[in-house]
Amino acid sequence: MKIVNKKKFVRSILIIVGGIILAFLGISHTYSKTEVSYKEDYIIKGDTLWSIAENQVDTNEYYKNKDIREVMYEIQKLNNLQSGNLEIGQKILIPNL
């Protein structure tokens, strides 16, 4: 292969290399695993999924800056709860860092 126009060739290479560099700089996600443990909690009289989620947002680092509805959904899904109805003495698991 013979290079006819050196300026166009160099410009093309620089654009390609620049694009690759920008692509690598634009990647900001890290895929390291965070060790998550689970704590057991038992339902007492007056507990609701909302109150548990609200408490977790305030005290649990795992749920820091999350919406209460998201926390409720995660707890419900983790514990295979079909509805928000909880029974006194029922054990639930809650993620914890």
Backbone bond lengths (Angstrom), bond angles and torsions (degrees), N, CA, C in turn:
res aa  C-N    CA-C-N  psi(-1)  N-CA   C-N-CA  omega(-1)  CA-C   N-CA-C  phi
1 M - - - 1.446 - - 1.528 108.81 -
2 K 1.299 114.61 128.76 1.460 119.93 -179.29 1.526 108.54 -106.11
3 I 1.350 116.35 132.96 1.459 121.64 178.63 1.521 107.62 -85.43
4 V 1.343 114.86 117.66 1.452 120.19 -177.13 1.519 110.61 -84.20
5 N 1.322 117.66 -47.09 1.455 121.73 -176.66 1.529 108.04 -119.93
6 K 1.322 116.94 103.42 1.461 121.52 -176.54 1.520 112.42 -63.18
7 K 1.345 118.45 -37.36 1.466 121.50 -179.04 1.526 110.55 -62.56
8 K 1.320 118.12 -45.81 1.469 121.81 179.27 1.526 110.37 -64.09
9 F 1.318 116.69 -40.26 1.466 120.90 -179.57 1.525 110.39 -63.43
10 V 1.343 117.02 -48.83 1.473 121.41 -179.42 1.529 109.83 -63.13
11 R 1.326 117.61 -42.32 1.463 122.08 179.71 1.533 110.24 -62.18
12 S 1.310 117.66 -43.20 1.468 121.80 179.10 1.522 111.47 -62.41
13 I 1.322 116.00 -44.01 1.468 120.62 179.14 1.526 110.16 -63.22
14 L 1.332 116.94 -43.96 1.466 120.32 179.66 1.531 111.22 -63.20
15 I 1.303 117.89 -38.95 1.466 121.58 178.44 1.529 110.42 -65.09
16 I 1.311 116.58 -43.50 1.468 120.49 179.51 1.525 110.98 -64.20
17 V 1.336 116.93 -47.98 1.463 121.11 179.45 1.528 110.26 -62.92
18 G 1.328 117.35 -42.12 1.471 121.16 177.90 1.525 111.57 -61.68
19 G 1.321 116.52 -40.63 1.463 120.36 177.71 1.520 112.21 -63.19
20 I 1.315 115.99 -41.27 1.467 120.37 178.34 1.524 110.52 -64.34
21 I 1.322 116.78 -43.77 1.475 120.84 178.85 1.521 110.34 -62.29
22 L 1.330 117.99 -44.62 1.462 121.25 178.84 1.530 111.50 -63.11
23 A 1.306 116.86 -36.79 1.464 120.57 178.40 1.528 110.31 -63.45
24 F 1.337 117.04 -43.30 1.457 119.41 178.99 1.520 112.28 -68.96
25 L 1.313 117.86 -35.55 1.461 120.59 177.89 1.525 111.44 -70.38
26 G 1.307 116.78 -28.45 1.456 121.22 -178.16 1.513 113.35 -77.06
27 I 1.313 117.68 -15.26 1.465 120.57 179.35 1.519 108.24 -78.91
28 S 1.328 115.50 114.81 1.462 118.79 -177.71 1.520 112.65 -118.20
29 H 1.320 118.13 0.45 1.455 120.46 -179.54 1.520 110.40 -87.41
30 T 1.302 114.24 138.49 1.447 119.23 171.29 1.518 107.42 -112.14
31 Y 1.273 116.15 144.74 1.444 120.23 -176.40 1.525 111.56 -112.99
32 S 1.321 115.55 36.03 1.453 118.83 177.00 1.526 108.50 -77.71
33 K 1.306 114.03 147.66 1.458 118.60 -179.24 1.515 109.79 -85.69
34 T 1.340 115.01 132.30 1.445 120.81 173.84 1.520 106.81 -97.12
35 E 1.286 115.63 130.64 1.454 120.55 -178.69 1.526 109.08 -74.02
36 V 1.327 116.16 115.03 1.461 121.64 179.76 1.519 108.03 -110.85
37 S 1.323 114.86 128.98 1.463 119.41 174.50 1.522 107.22 -111.58
38 Y 1.287 116.18 171.20 1.460 120.50 -178.60 1.514 109.10 -126.11
39 K 1.323 115.13 136.94 1.457 118.90 175.08 1.520 108.33 -108.80
40 E 1.312 114.91 148.02 1.456 120.45 178.38 1.521 108.80 -90.69
41 D 1.298 115.63 138.30 1.459 121.19 176.89 1.518 106.98 -133.14
42 Y 1.309 116.29 144.38 1.453 121.17 -179.79 1.523 109.17 -113.14
43 I 1.308 115.88 137.24 1.453 122.29 -177.29 1.533 109.39 -73.34
44 I 1.320 115.69 132.05 1.467 121.40 174.64 1.521 108.48 -116.67
45 K 1.312 116.27 169.15 1.455 121.76 -177.81 1.533 109.94 -57.28
46 G 1.306 116.07 130.29 1.455 121.79 178.62 1.524 114.32 96.21
47 D 1.329 116.88 -11.81 1.471 119.93 178.62 1.527 110.49 -70.02
48 T 1.302 114.90 137.21 1.462 121.68 171.17 1.516 107.33 -129.37
49 L 1.310 115.48 162.90 1.458 118.75 177.94 1.529 110.12 -60.37
50 W 1.323 115.79 -37.01 1.464 121.07 178.80 1.530 110.36 -63.20
51 S 1.341 117.54 -47.76 1.471 120.11 -177.22 1.528 111.45 -65.64
52 I 1.320 116.57 -37.31 1.466 120.39 177.75 1.527 109.76 -65.58
53 A 1.330 116.95 -45.80 1.465 120.95 179.58 1.522 110.95 -63.32
54 E 1.320 116.90 -41.67 1.469 121.35 179.38 1.522 110.23 -60.97
55 N 1.335 116.78 -43.51 1.458 121.65 178.14 1.528 111.19 -63.22
56 Q 1.335 116.95 -40.29 1.459 121.11 -179.17 1.532 111.66 -66.77
57 V 1.321 116.96 -38.61 1.470 120.22 178.09 1.523 110.17 -61.56
58 D 1.341 116.43 -37.32 1.466 121.03 -178.16 1.521 113.68 -78.15
59 T 1.346 117.82 -30.26 1.469 119.37 -170.43 1.527 115.32 -118.98
60 N 1.314 118.33 -18.92 1.463 121.28 -172.95 1.523 110.15 -102.41
61 E 1.316 116.88 120.90 1.472 122.27 -178.94 1.533 111.88 -60.36
62 Y 1.322 117.01 -29.83 1.466 121.41 179.77 1.529 111.53 -61.60
63 Y 1.313 116.71 -34.71 1.465 121.44 -176.90 1.533 113.38 -102.43
64 K 1.311 117.26 13.52 1.464 121.02 -178.77 1.530 110.59 -57.75
65 N 1.316 116.78 132.22 1.471 125.63 177.65 1.523 113.75 63.51
66 K 1.327 118.45 24.31 1.457 120.95 175.79 1.524 109.12 -102.44
67 D 1.307 114.95 154.02 1.454 121.34 177.13 1.530 109.26 -72.82
68 I 1.321 116.44 141.39 1.464 121.17 -177.88 1.521 111.07 -57.78
69 R 1.321 117.42 -37.87 1.471 120.20 -179.72 1.524 111.62 -63.68
70 E 1.333 117.16 -37.43 1.468 120.86 176.71 1.527 110.53 -65.59
71 V 1.333 116.20 -41.58 1.461 121.11 179.66 1.528 109.69 -64.00
72 M 1.334 116.76 -43.95 1.467 120.81 177.83 1.528 110.20 -58.01
73 Y 1.323 116.15 -46.64 1.459 120.71 -178.76 1.530 110.92 -61.46
74 E 1.335 116.86 -44.13 1.468 120.21 -179.28 1.527 111.60 -63.25
75 I 1.340 116.69 -43.91 1.462 120.42 179.77 1.526 109.78 -64.98
76 Q 1.322 116.38 -41.79 1.466 121.35 179.66 1.535 110.28 -62.80
77 K 1.317 116.39 -44.80 1.468 121.20 -179.05 1.527 111.23 -67.27
78 L 1.335 116.94 -45.11 1.462 121.82 -179.38 1.531 111.67 -58.79
79 N 1.327 115.96 -37.56 1.457 120.86 -175.55 1.521 113.62 -97.83
80 N 1.331 116.40 10.16 1.467 121.73 178.96 1.523 112.58 52.25
81 L 1.328 115.87 43.10 1.459 120.55 178.02 1.516 108.78 -85.94
82 Q 1.320 116.42 125.58 1.465 120.35 -179.21 1.524 111.39 -74.70
83 S 1.323 116.60 -26.98 1.470 120.69 178.42 1.517 107.73 -143.81
84 G 1.300 115.99 -175.88 1.457 120.80 179.17 1.511 112.88 -85.36
85 N 1.329 117.23 3.92 1.460 120.82 -179.35 1.520 110.39 -74.02
86 L 1.322 115.46 126.06 1.456 121.41 -179.98 1.518 109.36 -117.77
87 E 1.317 116.82 149.14 1.453 121.76 178.81 1.523 109.44 -111.97
88 I 1.322 115.88 142.43 1.460 120.87 178.38 1.529 108.86 -58.98
89 G 1.319 116.83 132.83 1.459 122.95 -179.32 1.517 113.85 88.86
90 Q 1.323 117.00 -7.83 1.474 121.01 -179.79 1.522 109.59 -67.32
91 K 1.337 115.80 136.02 1.467 120.59 179.09 1.520 108.69 -92.34
92 I 1.335 116.61 133.46 1.455 121.38 173.55 1.512 109.09 -128.17
93 L 1.303 115.89 152.95 1.462 121.93 176.19 1.518 109.00 -101.59
94 I 1.318 115.49 141.23 1.469 121.46 179.13 1.520 108.31 -131.05
95 P 1.346 117.61 127.20 1.470 120.38 178.07 1.534 110.90 -61.18
96 N 1.301 115.07 146.63 1.454 121.23 -177.02 1.528 108.21 -148.94
97 L 1.323 117.84 139.59 1.465 120.26 176.55 1.507 110.97 -89.39
